[in-house]
Amino acid sequence: MPIEESRYIWMNGELVPWQEARIHILSHVIHYGSGVFEGIRCYRARQGPAVFRLRDHIRRLFHSAKAYFMEIPYTQEELQKACVEVVRANGLEECYIRPIVYRGYGEMGLNPLSCPVEVAVAAWRWGRYLGRAFEEGARVIVSSWRRISSETLPATAKACGHYLNSQLAKVEAVKAGCDEAIMLNVDGYVSEGTGENFFIVRDGVLYTPPVEASILPGITRDTVMRLASDMGYRVVERFMSRGEIYTADECFLTGTAAEVVPVVVVDGRPVGDGKPGPVTRRIQEAYLRVVRGEDSRYEDWLTYV
Ligand code: PPE
């Protein structure tokens, strides 16, 4: 689906018209993937549009930048404000916000340190990331590509170049007629989806791979762990093997873009009875209530625009 254009993009402190938010072809990021980014959602809540877990996303952006020696020329508060400003200036209510910090035009070659660090924040309306799978459940494969190892790249950073790994797995899934791919880590344990974390449900207990399984520590994953335990479920972070997915009662994916998506087929095998499971449904509903400000226990997570 093409991007649904908005009017302005925040670039290095100024709002510029959407079509003018350009960078030079010789910018470092284009050649070497030297950028870090975030994905944040804003929802139509009771008292107006509200950005979900803005502080946590911006904090992770700074952590990602630190791993690559990128000094962001703004404070966390300033970038939080930039996100809110972009939503407001575009008159958006429900939207996706994409802050990106990248190495710009300066020098060529692998030493990035003298290239300028630039920042942009865009926002646009973005519907269901995995389309009908949100309702009907996703069909996934286990990819032949392993998730990047923490010994190769700092896998907990959300960096542009890391997503070449995700793209290989995603294309493999799409060419196999599936919605998404799950990657194993280099040791053969389940890691995550190409843009989502992964959970299974067995006998009413939720299991999700730990950070040590080379995952991106997802903010939606954290939200779901918190909501599920508040709902009375036991939540366990532990390594899991590929075979365990096949025999799980339920599986689901979590991510800012994807939200909470049931998985109904893995490698051609139905998960449970092949329909979205009841625990997944309950968590999906609870998540939507929280992001829309319908559950006062979690108001702290909302930043009203
Ligand atoms: N793992 C990966 C690899 C990942 O990219 C994401 C987010 C997650 C886990 C979940 O993290 P969180 O959003 O904090 O719960 N993927 C973002 C980018 C998707 C894209 O296509 O671009 C997102 O969901 O915004």
Residues whose N, C-alpha, C, O or C-beta is under 5 A from the ligand:
A	BS01	PPE	G39 I40 E192 G193 T194 G195 E196 N197 L216 P217 G218 I219 T220 R221 T254 G255 T256 A257 A258
